[in-house]
Amino acid sequence: MSALACDVLIIGGGIAGLSLASALAPFASVVLVESEPTLGYHTSSRSARQLIPSYGPGPVQELTRRTLDLLADVQSATGLPLTVPRSFMLVGSGPDVAARAHGSMRHLAPSEALELCPQLRPEAFTAAAIDTDCVGTDTDLLLEYHRCSASDDGVIILTSAPVTAARYDGRAWSVTAGSRVIGAGVIVNAAGAWADDVARLCGVEPQHLQPYRRTAAIVRVGNAPPPGSPMVAAADDSFYYRPAAQGVLISPSETEPAEPGDAQPRDGDIERLIRQLATRTTLGITSVRRAWTGLRTQRASTLPVVGFDAEHPGFFWLAGQGGYGFQTSSAIAELAVILLTGLDPEILGAEPTHIGAATAALRPA
């Protein structure tokens, strides 16, 4: 087997691993390994493509706002159309909307909601709220930006390279990934649904991360939302929909425990959702273009886990992003760079108080 050596070995080629690779490359030698033949194959390629500052617990909202600032800087510097404005609207009963509408959301009268989203049936909801600070994101373009940025700065990216063995001698790791043996000072575990499995292989206690199913489809409709319409979600988490390039993206918004794997839609899931949406909207769904299922992995607190393992100083967690992967990716990568290198946050333009709060909230158990 051919050998490589690096300061940091990142395991996982989704948005978490790639965003860290591009952010860390100027400060350390990095190798990234991905078990699949392509990068971003699992959860990262199956995103709703919406960044919502009011979505998730407080620390996630802070990380989302920082990510939006960092992505705006990238867009300004490169001209890449990584994001476009797209509001997010909650609809449902008064209590359900009140329980979910926080952060930068503001309440709407039902008549205002119907003006923005005329496909909603008036009898299907009594309350609404909107977040106009949200953006849609081109996830493929963002992944490719991080891949190119990392490669240009010397990161070695290996695909079809599953990790099959790892040994730590107290100073450095020796890791077998595909046909390579890689020596590294630190392992970063960005393996998504497989993060606990990677930890066990490395002799590290897992963080009790649980993958959950989330199914979606692109459908053809007879009554398409107008251009610029918000993404609409039921406040009871029973569905969401938004305009998409080839129709309308719909999802039953389910959160069901699953095993790590290449998740696929189950018979009847999309059909039941279509019947439900017929009672809540006038979209008039005519057919399904394609459907998919992704896994959203999180720990019980629903917060990501970022930082060195408490019992193993050579092992760094970058996992458990759940449904917040893209919307927190740049801020979490910034935090991880600071923790891995010991750099002063101000060198990266980050607020020390913000970094300190994030470190405390996300540290491994």
C-alpha positions in Angstrom: 0.0 0.0 0.0 1.2 3.5 -0.8 1.6 5.8 2.2 0.7 9.5 2.8 1.4 11.8 5.7 -0.5 14.9 6.9 -1.3 17.0 9.9 -5.1 16.4 9.7 -7.0 13.5 8.2 -10.7 14.3 7.5 -13.0 11.2 7.2 -16.0 12.1 5.2 -16.5 14.1 2.0 -19.9 15.7 2.6 -20.5 19.4 3.3 -19.0 19.1 6.8 -15.7 17.6 5.7 -15.3 19.6 2.5 -16.0 23.0 4.1 -13.4 22.2 6.8 -10.9 21.0 4.2 -11.1 24.3 2.3 -11.0 26.4 5.5 -8.1 24.5 7.1 -5.9 24.0 4.1 -4.0 27.4 4.5 -2.9 26.4 8.0 -2.2 22.6 7.9 -1.5 19.7 5.5 -4.8 17.9 5.0 -5.9 14.6 3.5 -9.7 14.0 3.0 -11.0 10.4 2.5 -14.5 9.5 1.3 -15.8 5.9 1.2 -18.1 6.5 -1.8 -16.9 7.0 -5.4 -18.2 10.6 -5.4 -18.2 13.4 -2.8 -21.3 14.5 -1.1 -23.1 11.3 -2.1 -25.4 10.7 0.9 -27.0 13.5 3.0 -25.2 16.4 1.3 -26.7 15.6 -2.1 -30.2 15.3 -0.7 -30.7 18.7 1.0 -33.7 20.9 0.9 -31.3 23.7 -0.2 -32.7 26.3 2.2 -30.8 28.2 4.8 -33.1 29.4 7.6 -31.7 31.7 10.3 -34.8 31.1 12.6 -34.5 27.3 12.3 -33.1 25.2 15.1 -31.9 25.9 18.7 -30.2 29.1 19.6 -26.6 28.0 18.9 -27.7 26.7 15.5 -29.3 30.0 14.7 -26.1 31.9 15.6 -24.0 29.5 13.4 -26.5 30.0 10.5 -26.2 33.8 10.7 -22.4 33.5 10.7 -22.5 31.1 7.8 -24.7 33.5 5.8 -22.1 36.2 6.4 -19.2 34.0 5.3 -21.1 32.8 2.2 -21.8 36.5 1.3 -18.1 37.2 1.5 -17.3 34.3 -0.8 -19.9 35.4 -3.3 -18.5 38.9 -3.2 -15.0 37.7 -3.8 -15.8 35.1 -6.5 -19.0 36.1 -8.2 -20.4 32.6 -7.6 -24.2 32.6 -7.2 -24.1 30.4 -4.1 -27.4 31.8 -2.6 -30.6 33.5 -3.7 -33.2 35.2 -1.5 -36.1 32.8 -0.7 -38.3 33.4 2.3 -39.6 30.7 4.6 -43.2 30.5 5.8 -44.8 28.5 8.6 -48.5 27.7 8.5 -50.8 25.9 10.8 -52.8 26.3 14.0 -52.1 29.3 16.3 -50.4 27.3 19.0 -48.2 25.3 16.5 -47.0 28.4 14.7 -46.4 30.3 18.0 -44.3 27.4 19.3 -42.1 27.3 16.1 -42.0 31.0 15.2 -38.9 32.4 16.8 -35.7 34.2 15.9 -36.2 36.5 12.9 -39.7 35.3 12.1 -42.7 37.6 12.1 -46.3 36.7 12.3 -48.6 37.2 9.3 -52.4 37.4 9.0 -53.8 34.5 7.0 -54.7 36.9 4.3 -51.1 38.1 4.0 -49.9 34.5 3.8 -52.4 33.8 1.0 -51.2 36.8 -1.0 -47.7 35.4 -0.8 -48.7 31.7 -1.3 -52.0 31.6 -3.2 -51.7 27.8 -3.5 -52.6 27.4 0.2 -56.2 26.5 0.9 -57.6 29.1 3.3 -59.3 26.5 5.5 -56.1 24.6 6.0 -54.4 27.0 8.4 -55.3 29.7 10.9 -51.9 31.3 11.6 -48.7 32.0 9.7 -45.2 33.4 10.2 -42.4 34.3 7.8 -38.6 34.6 7.9 -37.5 36.9 5.1 -33.8 36.6 6.0 -33.6 33.1 4.5 -31.9 32.1 1.3 -31.9 29.2 -1.1 -28.5 27.7 -1.9 -27.0 25.9 -4.8 -25.6 23.0 -2.8 -23.8 21.4 -5.8 -22.0 24.7 -6.5 -21.1 25.1 -2.9 -19.7 21.6 -2.6 -17.7 22.2 -5.8 -16.4 25.5 -4.5 -15.1 23.9 -1.3 -13.6 21.0 -3.3 -11.8 23.4 -5.7 -10.6 25.7 -2.9 -9.3 22.7 -0.9 -7.5 21.2 -3.9 -6.0 24.5 -4.9 -4.5 24.8 -1.4 -3.0 21.3 -1.5 -5.6 19.1 0.1 -5.4 15.5 -1.1 -8.9 14.1 -1.7 -9.3 10.4 -2.0 -12.7 8.8 -3.0 -13.6 5.1 -2.9 -11.4 5.1 0.2 -13.3 3.5 3.1 -11.5 3.5 6.4 -10.9 -0.1 7.5 -8.3 0.3 10.2 -6.9 3.0 12.5 -4.2 2.8 15.2 -3.0 5.6 17.5 0.4 5.4 19.1 0.0 8.3 21.5 1.4 10.8 19.0 0.0 10.1 15.6 -2.5 7.9 13.7 -1.9 5.2 11.1 -5.1 4.8 9.1 -5.9 2.4 6.3 -8.3 4.0 3.8 -8.8 2.2 0.5 -5.4 1.3 -0.9 -3.6 3.9 1.2 -2.0 4.0 4.6 -2.2 7.6 6.0 -0.2 9.0 8.9 -1.9 11.9 10.6 -1.5 13.9 13.8 -5.3 14.3 14.1 -8.4 12.5 12.8 -11.4 14.6 12.1 -14.6 12.5 12.1 -16.9 14.0 9.6 -18.5 10.8 8.6 -22.2 11.8 9.0 -24.5 8.8 9.7 -21.4 6.6 10.1 -19.6 8.9 12.6 -20.2 6.6 15.6 -19.0 3.6 13.6 -15.8 5.5 12.7 -15.3 6.4 16.4 -15.6 2.7 17.4 -13.1 1.7 14.7 -10.7 4.2 16.1 -11.2 3.0 19.7 -13.2 6.1 20.7 -16.4 6.1 22.6 -19.4 7.1 20.4 -21.5 10.2 20.9 -24.8 8.3 20.5 -25.6 9.8 17.2 -28.9 8.8 15.6 -29.7 9.0 11.8 -33.2 9.9 10.9 -35.0 9.5 7.5 -36.2 12.5 5.5 -37.9 11.9 2.1 -38.4 14.4 -0.7 -39.5 14.5 -4.3 -39.7 16.9 -7.3 -43.2 16.9 -8.7 -45.0 18.4 -11.7 -48.0 20.6 -10.8 -50.9 22.2 -12.6 -50.9 25.3 -10.4 -47.3 26.3 -9.9 -46.2 28.8 -7.2 -45.3 32.2 -8.6 -41.6 33.0 -9.0 -40.0 34.1 -5.8 -42.6 32.3 -3.6 -41.5 31.3 -0.1 -40.8 27.8 1.0 -43.9 26.7 3.0 -43.7 24.4 5.9 -46.5 23.0 8.2 -45.8 24.1 11.8 -46.7 20.5 12.9 -43.9 19.1 10.7 -46.3 17.2 8.5 -45.0 18.6 5.1 -43.1 21.3 3.3 -42.9 22.5 -0.3 -41.1 25.1 -2.3 -40.6 26.0 -6.0 -37.8 24.0 -7.7 -36.1 24.2 -11.1 -38.2 21.4 -12.6 -41.4 21.8 -10.6 -42.1 21.8 -6.9 -40.0 20.1 -4.2 -42.2 18.4 -1.6 -41.4 16.5 1.6 -43.4 14.7 4.4 -40.8 16.2 6.7 -40.6 12.9 8.6 -38.1 12.2 11.3 -37.9 8.5 11.7 -34.9 6.6 13.2 -32.9 4.6 10.7 -29.6 2.7 10.4 -26.7 4.2 8.5 -27.0 3.4 4.8 -28.1 4.5 1.3 -31.6 5.5 2.3 -34.4 5.1 -0.3 -38.0 6.2 -0.4 -40.5 3.6 0.8 -43.5 2.5 -1.2 -46.5 4.8 -0.5 -44.6 7.7 1.3 -44.8 10.1 -1.6 -48.3 9.0 -2.6 -49.6 9.7 0.9 -47.9 13.1 0.9 -49.5 14.0 -2.4 -53.0 13.1 -1.0 -52.3 15.2 2.0 -51.1 18.2 0.0 -54.3 18.0 -2.1 -56.2 18.8 1.1 -53.9 21.6 2.2 -53.0 23.3 -1.2 -54.3 23.7 -4.8 -50.9 22.8 -6.3 -52.6 20.1 -8.3 -49.7 17.6 -8.4 -49.8 15.6 -11.6 -46.7 13.3 -11.5 -43.4 12.6 -9.7 -40.2 13.5 -11.6 -37.9 11.9 -9.0 -37.8 11.1 -5.3 -35.1 10.4 -2.7 -34.4 9.9 1.0 -31.6 11.3 3.0 -30.4 10.7 6.6 -30.2 13.6 9.1 -27.9 12.5 12.0 -28.0 14.2 15.4 -27.5 13.6 19.1 -30.2 13.8 21.7 -29.6 17.5 22.3 -30.1 18.2 18.5 -26.9 20.2 18.6 -23.9 19.3 16.4 -20.9 17.9 18.1 -17.6 19.7 17.3 -14.3 19.5 19.2 -11.6 17.2 20.4 -12.9 14.0 22.2 -12.6 14.4 25.9 -10.7 11.1 26.3 -8.8 11.0 23.1 -6.8 14.2 22.2 -6.0 13.0 18.7 -9.6 12.5 17.7 -11.8 15.5 16.6 -15.6 15.3 16.2 -17.3 17.2 13.3 -20.7 15.4 13.2 -24.3 15.5 14.2 -25.4 18.4 12.1 -28.8 16.9 11.6 -30.9 19.1 9.3 -28.5 22.0 9.8 -25.5 20.9 7.7 -25.4 23.4 4.9 -26.8 26.3 6.9 -24.1 25.9 9.6 -21.3 24.5 7.5 -19.1 27.6 7.1 -19.4 28.8 10.7 -18.7 25.3 12.0 -15.6 25.0 9.7 -14.4 28.3 11.1 -14.8 27.1 14.6 -13.1 23.8 13.9 -10.1 25.6 12.3 -9.7 27.6 15.5 -9.9 24.6 17.7 -7.6 22.5 15.6 -4.9 25.1 15.1 -5.2 27.3 18.2 -5.4 30.4 16.0 -6.7 33.6 17.4 -10.3 33.9 16.3 -9.7 37.6 15.3 -7.2 36.4 12.6 -10.2 34.8 10.8 -12.5 37.7 11.5 -14.5 35.7 14.0 -15.8 37.1 17.3 -14.0 35.6 20.3 -17.1 35.6 22.4 -19.2 33.9 19.7 -16.5 31.3 19.2 -16.3 30.7 23.0 -20.1 30.2 23.2 -20.2 27.9 20.2 -17.3 25.8 21.7 -19.1 25.3 24.9 -22.4 24.4 23.3 -21.1 21.9 20.7 -18.3 20.2 22.6 -18.4 16.4 22.7 -20.0 14.7 25.7 
